Amino acid sequence: MGGLLKVFKRGNGKLFYVLAALPILFTAAAIYFFLQPSTTTIEVNDNTSIIETSYDYQATITPNVLYPNGGTVDIGEKIFKKITSAIPFNLKSTISSERIVMAKGTHEVELIIKADELWERIFPLEQKQEFEQKGTELSVMDHTYKIDLEQVKSFILQVEDETGIRPNQYTLEILPNIQGTINDSGVEKAFQLQDRLIFQFSFEEILLASEKSFTTMTSFTSSQVMANTFHFFGQELPFILLRIICTLLSVFSLLLILFVIKSRKTGRRIPILSETEIINKKYSSRIISVSQKINIVQKSIFILDSFKSVIKIADEKELPIFSSKDHKEESTVYFIVDGDYLYTYETNKMTETEKKSRNDKAYARG
């Protein structure tokens, strides 16, 4: 601290202004970091359950020129209505998970006949069933059902005959209403599946009008709180730490500049003593002041070059030391009278320039 004050006392204004700017910079940095969120909450995917539903259908046909033996055969997306009596299909739904889960709920299968926007009718193919399984690979359902086209045709003809309305096209929809929950380590997620298999039912043919496989994903996530950091020369420093550091540096630099300003204003200059004052202070008990000069006629005068010489002679001869001050010249003459011999030493006069120079040097040292 003393070294820093000496620098400022020598009048280094630029360094003073640099120091004065530090509290502003550190305060601005502290405000910036306080305005930034110290943490960020992110969602982490702990586990994913994949629910897959798939259909595999065939056609039960009567013997004909294309299929002489008839029976149930694999068929493409187009089914010939005239030679087909039923559409058997297998409905399979599974749950695959990265880790063990508990799945439970219910499922039911329905056939929905729709006549454009005119009417619709629901026929149950399976009553509501419950399921509950635990593991990583779960089979919710894996059953074979059948669309009886003879019954469908008979129902449609009856409606048309009774209503007198014959739409251009009907729709056959298989609805597996699967609903339940998946429990993963105490976290429960609900799901409901209505992945429909749809056929367009016209006068001559039946066409597949939907996908045959469906996938639904249920993710189990957890929240993690991450500390926001600031990259500083390759180091990641958390905002909380930077808030504390910038605040402390701001307060410290402010106190430092206030201390320097106070020191510059209240710093006292060390008083500089003249040679006369130094001698009188140190040897006051041995010096006798006289107001009048002695008669130096017929005396041999020896001018000494230092006051130490005066002290030496006075000690050797056991004589007193006299002093006479010349106020006009601002100097003092110290002398010893030894019979016809006079030993003298006169202090130097200090000019105003010398006084200022010595005061400045002493202030700088202080």
VOGU-393895 format. One record per residue (C-alpha): residue number from 1; x, y, z; residue in three letters. Coordinates in Angstrom, 2 decimals. Each point is the difference from the previous one (the first is absolute). Layout:
REM VOGU-393895
NUM; X; Y; Z; ala
...
***
This chain:
REM VOGU-393895
1; 0.00; 0.00; 0.00; met
2; 2.82; 2.36; 0.85; gly
3; 1.66; -0.62; -3.35; gly
4; -3.24; 0.78; -1.83; leu
5; -0.42; 3.24; 1.92; leu
6; 3.52; 1.04; -0.92; lys
7; -0.84; -0.48; -3.65; val
8; -2.99; 2.31; 0.29; phe
9; 1.90; 2.51; 2.09; lys
10; 2.52; 0.33; -2.80; arg
11; -2.88; 1.31; -2.09; gly
12; -0.73; -2.98; -2.25; asn
13; -3.44; 1.21; -1.14; gly
14; -0.56; -2.67; -2.65; lys
15; 0.32; -2.82; 2.50; leu
16; -2.37; 1.83; 2.31; phe
17; -2.68; 0.18; -2.72; tyr
18; 0.50; -3.68; -0.81; val
19; -0.58; -0.85; 3.65; leu
20; -3.04; 2.29; 0.08; ala
21; -1.54; -1.94; -2.91; ala
22; 0.31; -3.38; 1.74; leu
23; -3.01; 0.39; 2.35; pro
24; -2.17; 0.89; -3.00; ile
25; 1.20; -3.00; -2.02; leu
26; -0.39; -2.49; 2.85; phe
27; -3.42; 1.40; 0.96; thr
28; -1.19; -0.29; -3.62; ala
29; 1.29; -3.59; -0.14; ala
30; -1.74; -0.86; 3.29; ala
31; -3.31; 1.46; -1.24; ile
32; 0.33; -1.99; -3.24; tyr
33; 0.56; -3.29; 1.82; phe
34; -2.84; 0.73; 2.46; phe
35; -2.37; 0.57; -2.92; leu
36; 0.91; -3.35; -1.55; gln
37; -1.73; -3.14; 1.31; pro
38; 2.45; -1.96; 2.12; ser
39; -1.52; -3.35; -0.93; thr
40; -1.81; -1.63; -2.90; thr
41; -2.51; -2.82; 0.36; thr
42; 0.26; -2.62; -2.72; ile
43; -2.11; -3.05; -0.69; glu
44; 1.96; -3.25; -0.13; val
45; -1.49; -3.04; -1.70; asn
46; 0.32; -2.81; 2.53; asp
47; -2.00; -2.63; -1.87; asn
48; -2.10; -0.38; -3.15; thr
49; -2.83; -2.46; -0.45; ser
50; -0.95; -0.81; -3.58; ile
51; -3.54; -1.26; -0.65; ile
52; -0.35; -1.76; -3.34; glu
53; -3.31; -1.13; -1.51; thr
54; -0.10; -2.05; -3.22; ser
55; -2.61; -1.72; -2.11; tyr
56; 0.43; -3.05; -2.21; asp
57; -3.10; -0.80; -2.01; tyr
58; -1.03; -2.66; -2.57; gln
59; -3.09; -0.80; -2.05; ala
60; -2.30; -2.99; 0.21; thr
61; -1.24; -0.61; -3.55; ile
62; -2.30; -2.41; -1.72; thr
63; 1.42; -2.31; -2.72; pro
64; 0.35; 1.88; -3.28; asn
65; 2.03; -0.01; -3.13; val
66; 2.80; 1.96; 1.69; leu
67; -0.02; -2.10; 3.14; tyr
68; -1.48; -3.37; -0.91; pro
69; 0.36; -1.39; 3.52; asn
70; -1.27; 3.13; 1.74; gly
71; 0.82; 0.30; 3.71; gly
72; 1.90; 2.66; 1.96; thr
73; 2.84; 1.51; -2.03; val
74; 2.39; 2.92; 0.25; asp
75; -1.26; 2.91; -1.98; ile
76; 1.24; 3.44; -0.99; gly
77; -1.59; 3.38; 0.62; glu
78; -2.91; -0.77; -2.33; lys
79; -2.59; -2.63; 0.93; ile
80; -2.63; -1.18; -2.46; phe
81; -3.30; 0.38; 1.73; lys
82; -2.00; -2.53; -2.05; lys
83; 2.21; -3.01; 0.81; ile
84; 0.96; 0.97; 3.58; thr
85; -2.09; -1.12; 2.94; ser
86; 2.17; 1.17; 2.92; ala
87; 3.16; 1.94; 0.88; ile
88; 1.84; -1.67; 2.88; pro
89; 2.68; 2.17; 1.58; phe
90; 2.54; -0.22; 2.79; asn
91; 0.32; 2.98; 2.32; leu
92; 3.23; 0.24; 1.96; lys
93; 1.00; 2.73; 2.44; ser
94; 3.28; 0.00; 1.96; thr
95; 1.86; 2.30; 2.37; ile
96; 3.80; 0.12; -0.15; ser
97; 1.93; 1.88; 2.67; ser
98; 3.64; 0.69; 0.76; glu
99; -0.51; -1.16; 3.56; arg
100; -2.61; -1.91; 1.95; ile
101; -3.44; 1.65; 0.14; val
102; -3.46; -0.99; 1.18; met
103; -2.84; 0.32; -2.54; ala
104; -3.65; -0.54; 0.78; lys
105; -3.34; 0.97; -1.48; gly
106; -2.77; -1.26; -2.28; thr
107; -0.59; -0.66; -3.70; his
108; -3.04; -0.72; -2.16; glu
109; -0.36; -0.43; -3.77; val
110; -2.86; 1.43; -2.00; glu
111; -1.11; 0.00; -3.64; leu
112; -1.49; 3.31; -1.13; ile
113; -2.04; 0.20; -3.22; ile
114; -0.36; 3.53; -1.35; lys
115; -2.15; 1.22; -2.89; ala
116; 1.80; 3.21; -0.97; asp
117; -1.35; 2.66; 2.37; glu
118; -3.45; -1.56; 0.15; leu
119; 0.22; -2.61; 2.73; trp
120; 2.31; -2.39; 1.84; glu
121; -0.46; -3.18; 1.98; arg
122; 2.35; -1.69; 2.50; ile
123; 0.30; -3.80; 0.31; phe
124; 2.18; -1.39; 2.81; pro
125; 2.57; -2.59; -1.07; leu
126; 1.35; -0.38; 3.53; glu
127; -1.37; 1.02; 3.36; gln
128; 2.16; 2.14; 2.29; lys
129; 2.95; -1.96; 1.37; gln
130; 2.46; 0.95; 2.74; glu
131; 3.76; -0.40; -0.19; phe
132; 2.88; 0.47; 2.45; glu
133; 3.60; -0.88; -0.81; gln
134; 3.48; 0.85; 1.22; lys
135; 3.30; -0.10; -1.87; gly
136; 1.83; 1.59; -2.93; thr
137; -1.90; -1.82; -2.78; glu
138; -3.75; -0.12; 0.65; leu
139; -2.71; -1.50; -2.17; ser
140; -3.16; 2.00; 0.60; val
141; -2.04; -2.02; -2.47; met
142; 0.57; -2.51; -2.76; asp
143; -3.31; -1.36; -1.31; his
144; -1.66; -0.96; -3.26; thr
145; -3.38; 1.44; -0.92; tyr
146; -2.26; -0.17; -3.04; lys
147; -2.10; 2.40; -2.01; ile
148; -2.99; -2.06; -1.20; asp
149; -0.73; 1.61; -3.36; leu
150; -3.24; -1.95; -0.42; glu
151; -1.39; 1.59; 3.14; gln
152; 1.34; 3.41; -1.08; val
153; -1.66; -0.31; -3.43; lys
154; -3.28; -1.18; 1.56; ser
155; -0.03; 2.93; 2.46; phe
156; 0.76; 2.57; -2.70; ile
157; -2.72; -1.39; -2.35; leu
158; -2.54; 0.13; 2.82; gln
159; 0.86; 3.65; 0.80; val
160; -0.17; 0.97; -3.66; glu
161; -3.34; -1.77; -0.42; asp
162; -1.50; 1.61; 3.09; glu
163; 1.38; 3.51; -0.56; thr
164; 0.04; 0.08; -3.77; gly
165; 3.44; 1.58; 0.17; ile
166; 2.94; -1.55; -1.80; arg
167; 3.30; 1.93; 0.45; pro
168; 2.76; -0.47; -2.54; asn
169; 2.43; -1.44; 2.55; gln
170; 0.16; -1.50; 3.46; tyr
171; 2.91; -0.18; 2.42; thr
172; 0.96; -2.94; 2.21; leu
173; 2.16; 1.00; 2.99; glu
174; 1.66; -2.28; 2.56; ile
175; 0.38; 1.91; 3.28; leu
176; 2.23; -1.49; 2.72; pro
177; -0.85; 2.21; 2.93; asn
178; 3.08; -0.59; 2.20; ile
179; 0.40; 2.20; 3.05; gln
180; 2.06; -0.32; 3.12; gly
181; 3.09; 1.18; 1.83; thr
182; 3.73; -0.68; -0.05; ile
183; 1.78; 0.24; 3.35; asn
184; 3.75; 0.56; 0.01; asp
185; 1.60; 0.11; 3.47; ser
186; -3.05; 1.64; 1.51; gly
187; -0.59; 2.41; -2.88; val
188; -3.26; -0.81; -1.77; glu
189; -0.98; 1.04; -3.53; lys
190; -3.43; -0.59; -1.52; ala
191; -0.51; -1.03; -3.62; phe
192; -2.95; -0.63; -2.31; gln
193; 0.33; -1.62; -3.42; leu
194; -2.55; 0.06; -2.80; gln
195; 2.20; -1.04; -2.91; asp
196; -2.64; -0.95; -2.53; arg
197; 0.15; -2.40; -2.92; leu
198; -2.27; 1.49; -2.68; ile
199; -1.49; -1.51; -3.16; phe
200; -2.03; 1.74; -2.68; gln
201; -3.04; -2.18; -0.78; phe
202; -1.44; 0.59; -3.47; ser
203; -2.24; -1.97; -2.31; phe
204; 2.72; -2.04; -1.66; glu
205; 3.07; 0.10; 2.24; glu
206; 1.42; 0.60; 3.44; ile
207; 3.12; 2.20; 0.17; leu
208; 2.43; 0.55; 2.88; leu
209; -0.17; 3.70; 0.97; ala
210; 2.39; 0.21; 2.97; ser
211; 3.37; -1.12; 1.27; glu
212; 0.41; -3.50; 1.36; lys
213; 2.49; 0.86; 2.77; ser
214; 0.11; 2.85; 2.50; phe
215; 2.55; 1.17; 2.55; thr
216; -0.52; 2.15; 3.10; thr
217; 2.78; 1.12; 2.35; met
218; -0.35; 0.84; 3.69; thr
219; 3.02; 1.68; 1.56; ser
220; 0.85; 0.14; 3.68; phe
221; 2.03; 3.08; 0.77; thr
222; 1.52; 1.59; 3.08; ser
223; 1.01; 3.56; 0.67; ser
224; 3.62; 0.82; 0.66; gln
225; 1.18; 3.38; 1.20; val
226; 3.24; 1.05; -1.70; met
227; 2.13; 2.91; 1.17; ala
228; 0.52; 2.61; -2.71; asn
229; 3.68; 0.68; -0.61; thr
230; 2.13; 2.67; -1.64; phe
231; 3.00; -0.99; -2.09; his
232; 3.04; 1.94; 1.17; phe
233; 3.35; -0.87; -1.60; phe
234; -0.99; -3.63; -0.43; gly
235; -1.51; -0.30; 3.48; gln
236; -3.71; -0.38; 0.73; glu
237; -0.94; 2.18; 2.95; leu
238; -3.54; -0.21; 1.45; pro
239; -2.02; 3.22; 0.02; phe
240; -0.50; -0.26; 3.78; ile
241; 3.76; 0.07; 0.59; leu
242; 0.44; 2.87; -2.47; leu
243; -2.70; 2.01; 1.80; arg
244; 1.90; -0.32; 3.27; ile
245; 3.41; 0.74; -1.56; ile
246; -1.18; 3.07; -1.95; cys
247; -1.87; 1.37; 3.02; thr
248; 3.03; -0.37; 2.27; leu
249; 2.33; 1.51; -2.60; leu
250; -2.42; 2.88; -0.51; ser
251; -0.11; 0.77; 3.74; val
252; 3.76; -0.45; 0.43; phe
253; 0.90; 2.23; -2.96; ser
254; -2.45; 2.65; 1.19; leu
255; 1.48; 0.00; 3.50; leu
256; 3.48; 0.15; -1.50; leu
257; -0.74; 3.03; -2.16; ile
258; -1.69; 1.76; 2.93; leu
259; 3.04; -0.72; 2.14; phe
260; 2.34; 1.37; -2.66; val
261; -2.11; 3.13; -0.46; ile
262; -0.08; 0.57; 3.74; lys
263; 3.74; -0.54; 0.25; ser
264; 0.63; 2.47; -2.81; arg
265; -2.19; 2.62; 1.68; lys
266; 1.05; -0.45; 3.62; thr
267; 3.59; -1.05; -0.47; gly
268; 2.25; 2.33; 2.03; arg
269; 3.36; 1.16; -1.15; arg
270; 2.84; -0.86; 2.33; ile
271; 1.48; 3.25; 1.28; pro
272; 3.57; 0.58; -1.16; ile
273; 2.37; 1.38; 2.63; leu
274; 2.78; 2.38; -0.90; ser
275; 3.57; -0.80; 0.99; glu
276; -0.22; 2.54; 2.81; thr
277; -3.17; -1.61; 1.35; glu
278; 1.55; -3.46; -0.17; ile
279; 3.13; 1.14; 1.89; ile
280; -1.94; 1.93; 2.65; asn
281; -2.38; -2.91; 0.54; lys
282; 2.79; -2.50; 0.48; lys
283; 2.52; 2.08; 1.95; tyr
284; -2.22; 2.56; 1.74; ser
285; 1.54; -0.79; 3.39; ser
286; 3.50; 0.85; -1.22; arg
287; -0.72; 3.14; -2.00; ile
288; -0.08; 3.48; 1.51; ile
289; -1.83; 2.60; -2.06; ser
290; 1.38; 3.53; -0.05; val
291; -1.71; 3.06; -1.40; ser
292; 3.14; 2.00; -0.73; gln
293; 3.05; -0.94; -1.94; lys
294; 3.25; -0.13; 1.88; ile
295; 2.97; 2.14; -0.76; asn
296; 2.10; -1.98; -2.42; ile
297; 2.75; 2.54; -0.36; val
298; 3.47; -1.46; 0.49; gln
299; -1.39; -3.55; 0.09; lys
300; 1.03; -2.79; -2.27; ser
301; -3.13; -1.28; -1.69; ile
302; -0.33; -3.62; -1.07; phe
303; -3.01; -0.77; -2.23; ile
304; -1.12; -3.57; 0.42; leu
305; -1.75; -2.02; -2.75; asp
306; -2.54; -1.82; 2.20; ser
307; -1.67; 0.18; 3.34; phe
308; 1.59; -3.32; 0.91; lys
309; 3.34; 1.80; 0.05; ser
310; -1.47; 2.54; 2.41; val
311; -1.11; -2.81; 2.29; ile
312; 3.40; -1.67; -0.19; lys
313; 1.92; 3.17; 0.95; ile
314; -2.44; 0.83; 2.79; ala
315; 0.43; -3.49; 1.45; asp
316; 3.78; 0.07; -0.23; glu
317; 0.35; 3.44; 1.54; lys
318; -3.01; -0.27; 2.27; glu
319; -1.34; 3.33; -1.24; leu
320; -3.58; 1.18; -0.53; pro
321; -1.54; 0.45; -3.41; ile
322; -1.57; 3.35; -0.79; phe
323; -2.46; 0.81; -2.77; ser
324; -1.03; 3.22; -1.65; ser
325; -2.78; 0.16; -2.58; lys
326; 0.14; 2.26; -3.00; asp
327; -3.68; 0.66; -0.69; his
328; 0.72; 1.86; -3.17; lys
329; 1.92; -2.86; -1.54; glu
330; -2.14; -2.67; 1.70; glu
331; 3.12; -1.77; 1.22; ser
332; 1.58; -0.74; 3.38; thr
333; 3.64; 0.27; 1.07; val
334; 1.27; -2.46; 2.59; tyr
335; 3.34; 0.90; 1.61; phe
336; 2.42; -0.87; 2.74; ile
337; 2.23; 2.55; 1.68; val
338; 3.42; -1.33; 1.07; asp
339; 2.10; 2.99; 1.06; gly
340; 1.26; 1.65; -3.16; asp
341; -1.55; -2.72; -2.15; tyr
342; -3.49; -0.04; -1.38; leu
343; -1.48; -3.13; -1.53; tyr
344; -3.16; 0.62; -2.07; thr
345; -2.50; -1.89; -2.11; tyr
346; -2.82; 1.69; -1.90; glu
347; -3.06; -2.00; -1.22; thr
348; -1.03; 0.25; -3.61; asn
349; -2.93; 2.11; -1.09; lys
350; -2.85; -2.07; -1.57; met
351; -1.63; 1.49; -3.06; thr
352; -3.74; -0.29; -0.70; glu
353; 0.71; -2.38; -2.91; thr
354; 2.03; -2.26; 2.27; glu
355; -2.75; 0.03; 2.61; lys
356; -2.63; -0.97; -2.58; lys
357; 2.21; -2.74; -1.39; ser
358; 0.69; -1.47; 3.42; arg
359; -3.70; 0.20; 0.96; asn
360; -1.05; -1.82; -3.20; asp
361; 2.56; -2.73; 0.59; lys
362; -1.09; -0.42; 3.58; ala
363; -3.69; -0.17; -1.06; tyr
364; 0.81; -2.67; -2.53; ala
365; 1.82; -2.04; 2.64; arg
366; -2.89; 0.39; 2.41; gly
***
